[in-house]
Amino acid sequence: MADLSDGLIAHYPFDGNAQNANGNGNNGTVNGATLTEDRFGNPQNAYSFDGNDHIQFNTPVVQHFPPYSVSLWIKYDAPDVHAYIISNGGDTRYSQGLYLILVGSIVYCGQSYPMGAVKFGVANQAYNHRMSLTAQMSPKQWHHVAAAWDGPSLALYIDGQLAQTDVCGGGTEFGQPQNMRIGTPSGGDTPNSYFLNGQLDDVRFYNRVLSECEIKTLYTGEDECDEGQISSDDCWTVYENGNLHIPCIKVKGPFDDDLHYEADMQYEPLSDPMTFQVTGVKPK
């Protein structure tokens, strides 16, 4: 079962305000952003940024890292320059700390990205130790974005699917967290550049790395996590308690294609080799 309250240090559902719904303080101050419809069409349940707005926080929100995860929903207009979604960095906009941004058309780590790709990364004060990764999204529609950092690696998910784990850069020195901003860089006293043009909703911060099934749960709204699951394939799942669940059998067909058969299987743990009883086998 997915426990999406575990490790949740801040949750901003934007249901009429920018307050932290889990009661830990760290409420946001809205500067210019306006309430709008969320992804379900509910009025006054998301924030719209018109390219000159931001939400300011008087704390870093994410005080210690790693591990760390962020989850949010975004709908944006393709930017011609970088646009910051979240910034938790240092004294200038270049000492970015932890950041999640939309990028203009760039060539990044040898790969070309059109306008509107999303980039997640961390950097130190001097910005000479940094690691980041980038994945593509499409503008003018709602997307779920989740990102995680466990120390040596980063992961970026788009709409519940793992989109990128290939990290560009590296290093172990990273900037101390500063007061967070949403919609513009956190560095400097006065926001003056790289503003977001789009809508944001349901922003979450965790002090742990979310699992892939938890991220998919945040995307679909349905529990995607099987309790105790530790490994799986198309037709089997192994759980922490040792139980083996085999909902189907996959075999090669006469034309080298995969055939799936549903199966009801039972077993008992024995010291001798196990014998499986297969009943009710039928084409899937």
N, C-alpha and C positions, 0 to 999 in steps of 0.2 A: 504494500500500500504506500502511496506517495504521501509523505508528511511535509507539506510545503511551508509549515510554520517552523520547522527545525532549522535553526541558524538564521532565521529571518531577522535582520537587524534594522531594516527600514522598509516600509511599504507605502507607496504613494499611489492610491487608486484614482486620485484626481476627481473624486465624486463631489464636486462643488468647491474644493479648496486644495491646497498643497500640503495638508497636514499628514504626519506620519500615522498611519492607521494602527500600528501595533503599540502605540502608547509610549514609546521610548523617547519622546521629544524629537529633536532634529526636524522641526517643521520648516517648510519653505516659505519664503516671502516672494510673492509674485510681482514681477516688474514688467508690466505691459502685456503679458500673455493673457489670452481670454479663454473662457470656458466654451466648449463646443461639443458636438456629438461624438460619442465613442464609436467603437467598431460595430456595436450592435444597434446603433441609431439612437441611443439614449441621450437626451439633451443634457448639457451641463455636466458631462462625465469624462471629459478629456480636456487637455489644454492645447490651444493653437498658438503657434509662434509665427510672426509675420516678417521675420528678418531683422527685428530690432528689439526683441524681447528676451527675457531670461527669468529663471527662478533662482533666487539666492538662498544659501544655507549658511548659518553661522557656525557650523562645525564641518569637519570633513565627511561626516556620515560614516564612511568607511575609515575607521581609525587605525586598524592594524591589518596587514596583509602580507603574503598570502596565508591561507587560501581565500578565495573571493569569487563570487558570482554576481552577475547583474542580469535582470530580465526586464523587458519592456515591450510595448507595442508602439509602432511608429508608422505614420503615413506622411510622405514628404514630397516636395517638389524638387526635381533634380537640381542640385546646386552647381554653379559654375566655379565656385571656390570651396575650400573646406568649410564645413559647418559642424559645430560641436553639438553633440547630443548630451553628453555628460563629461564633465572635467573635474578632477579631484586633485589637481596638480599644485605646482609651486608658485614662486613669486612672479614669474612672467608666463606669457602664454606658451612659450617654448619648453618650459620645464613642466611637462604635462602630467607627471605622476600617472595615475590611472585615467584612461580616456576612452571614449567611444565616440567616433565622429563619422560624418558623411564626407566623402572626398569628391573633389572635382575630377575631371578626366586626367588620369595619371598613369605612368608606368611605374609599377611598384614591385621590387624584387624580381625584375625581369619579365613581369606579366602586365599587360595593358588592361586597365580598368576604365570603363566609361563613367560618366558622371553619375553619382549616386551610390557607388559602392560604400559599404560600411567597413570601418577599420577599428579594431580593438587593440589596445596596447598599454604598455607601461614604460616610463622613462624616468631618468634621474634629473636633478636640478640643471645640470649642464647639457642635458639631452645628448650626451655622448655614450650613454649606456641605455639601450632601449631594445625592446622586443615587441613585435606587433604582427598582426595578420589581417587579411582583407578578404571580403567575399562580396559578391554582387547581389543587389536587390533591384526591384523595379519600382519606379515612382508612382505616386497618385493612387496607391492602394495600401491597406493596412498590412503590416508584416510584424511577426513576432521575432524579436532578436534576443538571444541569450549568449552570454560570454562568461568564461571561467578562466581563472589563473590559479595554478597550484604551486607556482614557484618556477620550476624549470620549463613549463610548457603552458600554452594558451589554447583555448578552443572557442570556436565561434559557431553558433547555430542560427539558421534562418528558417522560420516557420516549422520548428520542431525537428529539423534535419541538421546533422553535423555538416557544416559547409566548409570549414577550414581548420586544419591543425598545423599547417606548415608555417613555422614562425620565421620571420625575417629579423635578423639582428640577434642580440643576446647580451648577457651581462648579468651581474648580481646586484649592482648599485641602483637603487631606485629612489625617486624623490619622496620626501616626507609628505604625507597627505595634508592638503590645505582645505580651506572652506570650499565646499562643493558648489558648482553652478550647473544648472541644466539649461541648455540652449545657447551657451557661449563658453569660451575658455575661462577657467577659474583664476588664471594668473592676472596680477595687476589689480589696482583699486577700482578702476572703472571699466566695465565691459565696453569694448569699442570695435570689435571685429569678429568675424567667423560666426555670425548669428545663424541659428536654425530657422528655416522656413518650412513649417510642417506642423503635424499634430503628434502629441505623445500621450500615452495612457498606461496605467498600471505598472509603474516603475518599482522594481524590487531589488534589494541588496541582501546578499547572504554572506556569512563569514565561513562558508564552506563551498566546495565544488559540487554543484548539482549534478546528479546522474543524468544520463541521456533520457531515461524514461520519465524523470521528474520534469525535465525541460519539455518533453513531448506532452506531459500532462498540463503544463502551463499553456501550451499552444492549443490543445484540443478542448480543454476544460473537462476532460474525462480522465479517470485514473488509469494511467498507462503502465503502472508498476505492479508486477506480480511479487507478492510478499516472499522475500528470501531468495529471489532469483539471482543466481550467480553466473550462469552461462546459458546460451541457447543457440539453436539453429532453426532451420525452417520447420523441422518436425520433432524437436525435443527441447526440454528445458530441465536444468538441474537446479535444485534448491539447496539452501544452506543446511537444511535438516537431513539432506541425503536423498530426499524423494526425487524420483525421476518421472517426469510427465512427458508422455509421447502421444500427442494427438493425431499423428499421422505417420505413414511410412513413405519415404521417397525412394523410388527405384527408377532405373533406366528403362524406357520404353523401346519398342522395336525399331523406332526411327531415331534412336539416340536422344529422345526427348525425356524430360522428367515426368514420371507418373506419381501422383500422390494418392495414397489410400488412407482413409480414416481408420483408426484402430482404437479399441478399448483393450488396455494391457494391464495386467496385475503381476506383482512380484512380491516375494518375501526375501529379506536379507538372510542368506545362508552362508555357512563357511565353505560349502562346496559351490561349484559353478552354478549360476542361476539358470533356471529354465523359464522362459516367458510363454504365457498362454495368450494367444491372439484370438479374439472373438469379434464377430460383427464386422469383418473387413469388407469394405465396399469402396468403389471408386469415388474420389472426392470431386 
